[in-house]
């Protein structure tokens, strides 16, 4: 029993016995061999014949298959041969790739990385930054166009808000970009920074256009305080101009508009530039009345021009001062201003602007008044009232210039009266002398031109101006002497025109002009009397009567008419008025000349027995 067991244990399994054979090379063979010991003996005995039968069956089947499908097998053979060739070629190429190409590629990649690696990395970093800031950049690219649209449509507040938003966003973008690229010094000039600079330049260009539009608003003549206030406030918000510079620009712009308006009035009036000169051409007309009508027509044209000129100047100057005070000097808005440099020069600049503004405005008015005001005589009364109102209106804003108007008006009144006397009295008297004395080879006799009727010469005792004679009532005795009566009528017309506007400080100048003309007329008549060689006592009597009428009636009455009838003053007040007007020597020359002529006449009359 023991021997049997050991013998059985020494037996090996059939797969182990056949393990070294080729039959054990297949897993199906091994499974079959493992299954054989478990079969019955009959099955084992029948297995070889069954296998032989299956082998013959398979062989016959394969033979039949090869006969019926030989094209397939031929194709399979060719294909297999081609596949083996391809695999062999692929194996060769793969070996070449692994052993030759890949090391060369690796070397080339290493060289490329060493040479172009930083640029590629920089480009990737730029692309990464652009990708990170893509949304912000996309929004910012539309900002310049929006700002330009707002500026063109007058939406300045929106334009400034967009500019502030864009500036803040661009500053943040630049800061983030510099921070992300801080490790690479050459990357700090990347695309986002260049784009930011370009956007900043476009925004600055749009804001510059806005600044020009706002500054141009200050030069528009039809604009008023609200538009200027708005423009100045936006200019302040833009922080482009200091306060003093802004004030200077504003004043210069408005003065320029005012000057253009005044030039337009002067141009439209059609008055020659030399119309205001002191030397006037004698107006056309054969009589004193025609010449006076021509003078009045010219004076009326000048007066209308000055009225419009003064109105425009008053409105423009008042608006300018009010606008400057409200916009630039109002302390309640000082916080919104741009503070100028804290030094004495800035304060001096502001002080100079305030001090020179009134004089600059007056330079637009006073030279024109000096040139044209005298030509407007005798229509000076409404102009004087208009100037007084103009001065009062500007005095409310601290620009009272009434003290400068009084000398201009007084000079114009005196000049206008002197012109009337020169064109009326002297022209009339010189015509009479030319007709009867100077233009004749032998002067006419006194009886032909000095008296109305030679036989009705007034008595010498009547040729005296009585104290009771009213200054507004001309002496009737002068009607006996037609040349003197015509001279008196010319004086009366001149005095009636003077009464429309007779300032007190013109008393001395008016009296001086009248006395000068009287002295010239008396001197011409005195020369004629002294040169008269006729021996007729009647002619001498006429000369004596005419001289007495001149010295004792005409001269005193005209002096009273001017002093009491026009100025409601006495002749003694003449020097005090002249002293009050600031000209202590006024009137002395004319008065001395007339006094000399009167004394000469009295001496001549005394020498002839009167």
C-alpha positions in Angstrom: 0.0 0.0 0.0 2.8 2.2 0.8 4.5 1.3 -2.4 1.4 2.0 -4.5 1.0 5.5 -3.0 4.5 6.5 -3.6 4.3 5.2 -7.1 1.2 7.2 -7.7 2.8 10.3 -6.3 5.7 9.9 -8.5 3.5 10.0 -11.6 3.3 13.4 -13.3 0.3 15.0 -15.1 0.1 14.8 -18.9 0.6 18.6 -19.4 3.8 18.3 -17.3 5.1 15.4 -19.4 4.3 17.2 -22.6 5.4 20.7 -21.4 8.6 20.5 -23.3 6.8 19.5 -26.5 5.5 21.8 -29.2 2.0 20.7 -28.3 2.1 22.7 -25.1 2.8 25.9 -27.0 -0.9 26.7 -27.4 -3.3 27.3 -24.6 -6.1 25.3 -26.4 -3.7 22.3 -26.6 -3.0 22.6 -22.9 -6.7 22.7 -22.1 -7.3 19.6 -24.3 -4.4 17.7 -22.7 -5.6 18.6 -19.2 -9.0 17.3 -20.1 -7.8 13.9 -21.5 -7.1 12.2 -18.2 -10.7 12.8 -17.1 -12.2 11.0 -20.1 -13.4 7.5 -20.1 -11.3 4.8 -21.7 -13.7 4.3 -24.6 -13.5 8.0 -25.3 -9.8 7.9 -25.2 -9.7 5.0 -27.6 -12.1 6.8 -30.0 -10.3 10.1 -29.8 -7.5 9.3 -32.4 -9.9 8.2 -35.0 -12.1 11.2 -34.3 -9.2 13.5 -34.6 -8.1 11.8 -37.8 -11.5 12.2 -39.2 -11.6 15.9 -38.2 -8.1 16.4 -39.7 -9.2 14.9 -43.0 -12.4 17.0 -42.9 -10.5 20.1 -42.2 -7.9 19.3 -44.8 -10.5 18.7 -47.4 -12.3 21.9 -46.4 -9.2 23.9 -46.6 -8.3 22.3 -50.0 -11.8 23.2 -51.2 -11.5 26.7 -49.8 -8.1 27.2 -51.5 -9.5 26.0 -54.8 -12.6 28.2 -54.5 -11.0 31.3 -53.0 -7.5 31.3 -54.5 -7.8 35.0 -55.7 -8.3 36.0 -52.1 -5.3 34.0 -50.9 -3.2 35.5 -53.7 -4.3 39.0 -52.8 -3.7 38.2 -49.1 -0.2 37.1 -50.1 0.6 40.2 -52.0 -0.9 42.4 -49.3 1.1 40.6 -46.6 4.2 41.0 -48.6 3.5 44.8 -49.1 2.7 45.1 -45.4 5.9 43.4 -44.4 7.8 45.8 -46.8 5.9 48.8 -45.4 6.6 47.7 -41.8 10.2 47.2 -42.7 10.4 50.7 -44.2 8.5 52.1 -41.3 10.9 50.4 -38.9 13.8 52.0 -40.8 12.2 55.5 -40.8 11.3 55.2 -37.1 14.9 54.2 -36.3 16.1 57.2 -38.3 13.6 59.5 -36.6 14.6 58.2 -33.1 18.3 58.1 -33.7 18.9 61.1 -36.0 15.9 63.5 -36.5 14.8 63.7 -32.9 18.2 64.5 -31.5 18.6 67.1 -34.2 15.2 68.6 -33.5 16.0 68.7 -29.8 19.2 70.5 -30.5 17.4 73.0 -32.8 14.7 73.5 -30.2 17.3 74.2 -27.6 19.1 76.7 -29.9 15.8 78.3 -30.8 14.8 78.6 -27.2 18.2 80.1 -26.3 18.0 82.7 -29.1 14.3 83.6 -29.4 12.9 82.4 -26.0 12.8 85.9 -24.3 10.9 87.5 -27.3 8.4 84.6 -27.4 7.9 84.9 -23.6 7.5 88.6 -23.9 4.9 88.2 -26.7 3.1 85.6 -24.6 3.1 87.9 -21.6 1.8 90.8 -23.8 -0.9 88.6 -25.2 -1.8 87.4 -21.7 -2.0 91.0 -20.4 -4.1 92.0 -23.4 -6.4 89.0 -22.8 -6.7 89.9 -19.2 -7.5 93.6 -19.9 -9.6 92.8 -23.0 -13.0 93.9 -21.5 -11.5 97.2 -20.2 -9.7 97.9 -23.4 -12.8 97.2 -25.4 -14.8 99.7 -23.3 -12.0 102.3 -23.4 -11.7 102.2 -27.2 -15.1 103.8 -27.6 -14.4 106.6 -25.1 -12.6 109.1 -27.5 -15.4 108.8 -30.0 -18.0 109.4 -27.3 -16.1 112.4 -25.9 -15.8 113.9 -29.3 -19.6 113.3 -29.9 -20.4 115.0 -26.6 -18.2 118.0 -27.4 -19.8 118.4 -30.8 -23.3 118.4 -29.3 -22.4 120.7 -26.4 -22.6 118.0 -23.7 -19.5 119.3 -21.9 -20.3 117.8 -18.5 -20.7 114.3 -20.0 -17.5 114.8 -21.9 -15.6 115.7 -18.8 -17.1 112.8 -16.9 -16.1 110.4 -19.7 -12.6 111.9 -19.7 -12.3 111.4 -15.9 -13.5 107.9 -16.1 -11.1 107.0 -19.0 -8.2 108.7 -17.2 -8.9 106.7 -14.0 -9.4 103.4 -16.0 -6.2 104.0 -18.0 -4.2 104.8 -14.9 -5.4 101.6 -13.3 -4.7 99.7 -16.5 -1.2 101.0 -16.7 -0.5 100.3 -13.0 -1.7 96.7 -13.4 0.3 96.2 -16.5 3.5 97.6 -15.0 3.0 95.4 -12.0 2.5 92.2 -14.0 5.4 93.0 -16.2 7.7 94.3 -13.5 10.1 91.3 -13.8 10.9 92.2 -17.4 12.3 95.7 -17.9 11.9 95.6 -21.7 8.2 94.6 -21.4 7.1 97.9 -19.8 6.5 99.3 -23.2 4.0 96.6 -24.2 0.9 96.9 -26.3 -1.5 97.9 -23.4 0.8 100.9 -22.5 1.1 102.0 -26.1 -2.7 101.7 -26.5 -3.2 103.7 -23.2 -0.9 106.4 -24.5 -2.8 106.5 -27.8 -6.1 106.7 -26.0 -4.8 109.5 -23.7 -3.6 111.4 -26.8 -7.1 111.1 -28.5 -8.9 112.1 -25.3 -6.5 115.1 -24.9 -7.2 116.1 -28.5 -10.9 116.0 -27.9 -10.6 118.0 -24.7 -8.4 120.5 -26.5 -11.2 121.0 -29.1 -13.6 121.4 -26.3 -11.4 124.0 -24.7 -11.2 125.9 -28.0 -15.0 125.8 -28.4 -15.4 127.2 -24.8 -12.9 129.9 -25.4 -14.6 130.8 -28.7 -17.8 131.1 -26.7 -16.3 134.1 -25.0 -15.8 135.8 -28.3 -19.4 135.5 -29.5 -21.1 138.9 -29.3 -24.6 137.6 -28.8 -23.8 135.5 -25.7 -25.0 136.6 -22.3 -24.1 135.9 -18.7 -25.4 132.3 -18.4 -23.4 131.1 -21.4 -20.3 132.8 -20.2 -20.8 131.4 -16.7 -21.2 127.9 -18.1 -18.1 128.2 -20.3 -15.9 129.6 -17.5 -17.0 126.9 -15.1 -16.2 124.2 -17.6 -12.8 125.8 -18.3 -12.2 125.8 -14.6 -13.1 122.1 -14.3 -10.7 121.4 -17.2 -7.8 122.9 -15.1 -6.2 124.2 -18.2 -5.9 127.9 -17.4 -5.1 129.7 -14.2 -7.7 132.1 -12.8 -5.8 135.3 -13.7 -5.2 134.0 -17.2 -8.8 133.1 -17.5 -9.9 136.5 -16.4 -7.5 138.1 -18.9 -8.9 135.9 -21.7 -12.5 136.7 -20.7 -11.9 140.5 -20.6 -9.9 140.5 -23.9 -12.6 138.6 -25.6 -15.5 140.8 -24.4 -13.6 144.0 -25.1 -12.8 142.7 -28.6 -16.5 142.0 -29.2 -17.4 145.5 -27.9 -14.8 147.1 -30.1 -16.1 145.3 -33.1 -19.7 146.4 -32.3 -18.6 150.0 -31.9 -16.6 149.9 -35.1 -19.6 148.5 -36.9 -21.7 151.4 -35.7 -19.1 154.0 -36.8 -18.8 152.2 -40.1 -22.6 152.1 -40.7 -23.0 155.8 -39.7 -20.9 156.8 -42.8 -19.3 159.7 -41.0 -15.8 160.6 -42.2 -13.0 159.8 -39.8 -12.0 163.5 -39.7 -15.5 164.7 -39.0 -14.6 165.5 -35.5 -11.6 167.7 -36.2 -11.6 171.2 -34.8 -11.2 172.9 -38.2 -14.5 172.7 -39.9 -15.2 173.5 -43.5 -17.7 176.2 -44.2 -21.0 174.6 -44.9 -22.8 175.3 -48.2 -25.3 178.1 -48.3 -25.6 181.7 -49.4 -27.3 182.9 -46.2 -26.7 182.4 -42.5 -30.0 180.5 -42.2 -29.1 178.0 -45.0 -25.7 177.4 -43.4 -27.2 176.9 -40.0 -29.7 174.4 -41.5 -26.8 172.5 -43.1 -24.9 172.5 -39.8 -28.0 171.3 -38.0 -28.4 168.4 -40.5 -24.8 167.3 -40.1 -25.1 167.7 -36.3 -28.2 165.6 -36.2 -26.4 162.8 -38.1 -23.5 162.9 -35.7 -25.9 163.0 -32.7 -27.8 159.9 -33.9 -24.5 158.2 -34.4 -23.2 159.1 -30.9 -26.5 158.1 -29.3 -26.3 154.6 -30.8 -22.6 154.5 -30.0 -23.1 155.4 -26.4 -26.0 153.0 -26.0 -23.9 150.1 -27.4 -20.9 151.1 -25.3 -23.0 151.4 -22.1 -24.7 148.0 -22.6 -21.4 146.3 -23.5 -19.4 147.9 -20.7 -22.1 147.3 -18.1 -22.5 143.7 -19.2 -18.7 143.2 -19.2 -18.2 144.6 -15.7 -21.2 142.7 -14.3 -20.1 139.5 -15.9 -16.5 139.9 -14.8 -17.7 140.6 -11.2 -20.2 137.8 -11.1 -18.1 135.1 -12.8 -14.5 136.0 -11.7 -14.8 138.1 -8.5 -17.7 136.4 -6.7 -16.2 135.0 -3.5 -18.9 132.5 -3.0 -17.4 130.5 -5.9 -13.8 130.8 -4.9 -13.6 127.2 -4.0 -14.3 126.1 -7.5 -11.4 128.0 -9.0 -8.0 127.0 -9.8 -5.8 128.7 -7.3 -3.0 130.6 -9.0 0.6 130.4 -7.7 0.8 131.7 -4.2 3.1 134.6 -4.8 2.9 138.3 -5.0 3.0 138.3 -8.8 -0.4 136.6 -9.0 -2.0 139.1 -6.6 -0.4 141.9 -8.6 -1.7 140.5 -11.8 -5.3 140.3 -10.5 -5.0 143.8 -9.1 -3.7 145.2 -12.4 -6.6 143.6 -14.3 -9.1 145.2 -12.0 -7.5 148.6 -12.1 -6.9 148.7 -15.9 -10.4 147.4 -16.9 -12.2 150.7 -16.4 -9.6 152.7 -18.2 -9.6 150.2 -21.1 -13.3 150.5 -21.5 -13.2 154.3 -21.3 -10.6 154.3 -24.0 -13.3 153.0 -26.3 -15.7 155.9 -25.5 -13.8 159.0 -24.6 -11.7 159.3 -27.8 -14.8 159.1 -29.9 -16.5 161.7 -27.7 -13.5 164.0 -28.1 -13.7 163.6 -31.9 -17.4 163.8 -32.6 -19.1 165.4 -29.6 -18.4 169.0 -30.7 -19.7 168.2 -34.2 -23.1 167.3 -32.6 -23.7 170.8 -31.3 -26.5 172.0 -30.7 -27.9 168.6 -30.1 -25.8 168.1 -27.0 -28.5 168.2 -24.4 -30.0 164.7 -25.1 -26.4 163.4 -25.4 -25.4 164.9 -22.1 -28.5 163.3 -20.5 -27.7 160.0 -22.1 -24.0 160.2 -20.9 -25.2 161.1 -17.4 -27.5 158.1 -17.3 -24.7 156.0 -18.7 -22.3 157.1 -16.0 -24.9 156.6 -13.3 -25.6 153.1 -14.6 -21.9 152.2 -14.5 -21.4 153.9 -11.1 -23.6 151.2 -9.6 -20.8 148.7 -10.5 -18.0 150.9 -9.4 -17.1 152.7 -12.6 -18.2 156.3 -12.1 -16.6 158.5 -14.8 -18.8 161.6 -14.5 -15.8 163.7 -13.7 -14.4 162.9 -17.2 -17.5 163.9 -19.0 -17.9 167.4 -17.8 -14.8 168.8 -19.5 -15.7 167.1 -22.8 -19.2 168.5 -22.8 -18.0 171.9 -21.8 -15.4 172.0 -24.5 -17.9 170.8 -27.0 -20.4 173.5 -26.0 -17.7 176.2 -26.2 -16.4 174.9 -29.5 -19.9 174.7 -30.9 -20.8 178.2 -29.8 -17.6 179.5 -31.3 -18.3 177.7 -34.5 -21.8 179.3 -34.7 -20.3 182.7 -34.0 -17.6 182.2 -36.5 -19.9 180.9 -39.3 -22.7 183.3 -38.4 -21.4 186.6 -37.1 -18.0 186.8 -38.6 -19.1 185.4 -41.9 -21.9 187.9 -42.1 -19.7 190.8 -40.9 -16.9 189.9 -43.3 -19.4 189.7 -46.1 -20.6 193.2 -45.3 -17.1 194.6 -45.1 -16.1 192.9 -48.3 -19.1 194.4 -50.1 -18.6 198.0 -48.9 -15.0 198.4 -47.8 -12.3 195.8 -48.5 -13.2 194.7 -52.1 -13.9 198.2 -53.5 -11.2 200.6 -54.7 -12.9 203.3 -52.7 -14.9 202.4 -49.6 -18.6 203.1 -49.6 -19.8 206.1 -47.7 -21.2 205.3 -44.2 -24.6 206.5 -45.2 -24.8 203.8 -47.9 -24.4 200.8 -45.5 -24.1 201.7 -41.8 -27.6 203.2 -41.3 -31.0 202.4 -42.6 -31.9 206.0 -43.5 -29.2 208.7 -43.4 -31.8 211.3 -42.3 -32.9 209.3 -39.2 -29.7 208.7 -37.2 -30.6 208.2 -33.6 -29.5 210.8 -31.1 -26.3 210.1 -29.2 -28.1 210.2 -25.9 -30.3 207.3 -26.9 -27.3 205.2 -27.8 -26.8 203.9 -24.2 -27.9 200.6 -22.8 -30.3 201.3 -19.9 -30.1 199.2 -16.7 -33.8 198.5 -17.1 -33.3 196.9 -20.5 -34.0 193.1 -20.0 -31.1 190.7 -21.1 -33.5 188.7 -23.2 -34.9 191.7 -25.1 -32.6 193.1 -27.7 -32.3 196.9 -27.9 -34.5 198.4 -30.6 -32.1 201.3 -31.3 -29.8 198.9 -33.2 -32.4 198.5 -35.9 -31.2 201.9 -37.2 -27.9 200.3 -38.0 -28.5 197.2 -40.3 -25.0 195.7 -40.2 -25.0 195.9 -36.4 -28.6 194.5 -36.3 -27.6 191.6 -38.5 -24.7 190.9 -36.3 -27.0 191.0 -33.3 -29.4 188.6 -34.9 -26.6 186.2 -35.6 -25.5 186.4 -31.9 -29.1 185.9 -30.8 -29.5 182.8 -32.9 -26.2 181.4 -31.5 -27.3 182.2 -27.9 -30.7 180.5 -28.5 -28.9 177.4 -29.6 -26.6 177.7 -26.6 -29.5 177.8 -24.2 -30.3 174.1 -25.0 -27.3 173.1 -23.0 -25.2 175.7 -21.1 -23.1 174.3 -18.4 -22.0 176.8 -15.8 -18.3 176.1 -16.3 -18.7 177.1 -20.0 -19.5 180.7 -19.0 -16.0 182.0 -19.4 -15.3 180.2 -22.6 -18.6 181.3 -24.2 -18.0 184.9 -23.1 -14.5 184.7 -24.4 -15.6 183.5 -27.9 -18.3 186.1 -28.1 -16.0 188.9 -27.0 -13.3 187.8 -29.5 -15.8 188.0 -32.3 -17.0 191.4 -31.1 -13.5 192.6 -30.9 -12.8 191.6 -34.5 -15.9 193.2 -35.8 -15.3 196.4 -33.7 -11.7 196.5 -35.0 -12.8 196.3 -38.6 -15.3 199.0 -38.1 -12.8 201.2 -36.2 -10.2 200.9 -39.0 -12.9 201.9 -41.5 -13.8 204.9 -39.3 -10.2 206.0 -39.0 -9.5 205.6 -42.7 -12.5 207.5 -43.8 -11.3 210.7 -45.5 -14.6 212.2 -46.4 -15.2 215.7 -45.1 -19.0 215.5 -44.9 -20.1 216.1 -41.3 -23.2 213.9 -41.9 -21.0 210.9 -42.7 -18.8 211.6 -39.7 -22.0 211.7 -37.6 -23.1 208.4 -38.9 -19.7 206.9 -38.1 -19.9 208.3 -34.6 -23.4 207.0 -34.1 -22.4 203.5 -35.3 -19.4 203.5 -33.1 -21.4 204.6 -30.1 -24.1 202.0 -30.9 -21.3 199.3 -31.0 -19.5 200.3 -27.8 -22.4 201.5 -25.6 -25.3 199.3 -26.7 -24.2 196.2 -28.6 -21.2 195.1 -26.5 -22.8 195.7 -23.1 -26.1 194.1 -24.1 -24.4 190.9 -25.4 -22.3 190.6 -22.3 -25.5 190.9 -20.2 -27.4 188.6 -22.4 -24.7 185.9 -22.1 -24.1 186.4 -18.3 -27.7 187.0 -17.1 -29.9 185.7 -19.9 -28.1 182.4 -20.5 -26.1 181.6 -17.4 -28.1 183.6 -14.8 -24.9 185.1 -13.5 -23.3 188.5 -13.3 -20.4 189.6 -15.4 -18.3 189.7 -12.2 -18.8 186.0 -11.6 -16.9 185.3 -14.8 -13.5 184.9 -13.1 -14.8 182.8 -10.2 -16.5 180.4 -12.7 -13.2 180.2 -14.6 -11.3 179.4 -11.4 -13.9 176.7 -10.5 -13.4 175.2 -13.9 -9.7 174.9 -13.3 -8.6 177.5 -15.9 -7.8 180.8 -14.1 -6.6 182.4 -17.4 -9.7 181.6 -19.3 -11.4 184.6 -21.0 -8.7 187.1 -20.2 -7.3 187.3 -23.7 -10.7 187.9 -25.4 -11.8 190.3 -22.6 -8.5 192.3 -22.9 -8.9 192.5 -26.7 -12.5 193.7 -26.5 -11.6 196.2 -23.7 -8.8 197.5 -25.9 -11.1 197.9 -28.9 -13.8 199.6 -26.8 -11.2 202.0 -25.3 -10.0 202.8 -28.9 -13.5 203.5 -29.9 -14.1 205.8 -27.0 -10.8 207.5 -27.7 -11.8 208.0 -31.3 -15.3 209.2 -30.4 -13.7 211.6 -27.9 -11.4 212.9 -30.5 -14.3 213.7 -32.8 -16.1 215.6 -30.2 -18.4 213.1 -28.5 
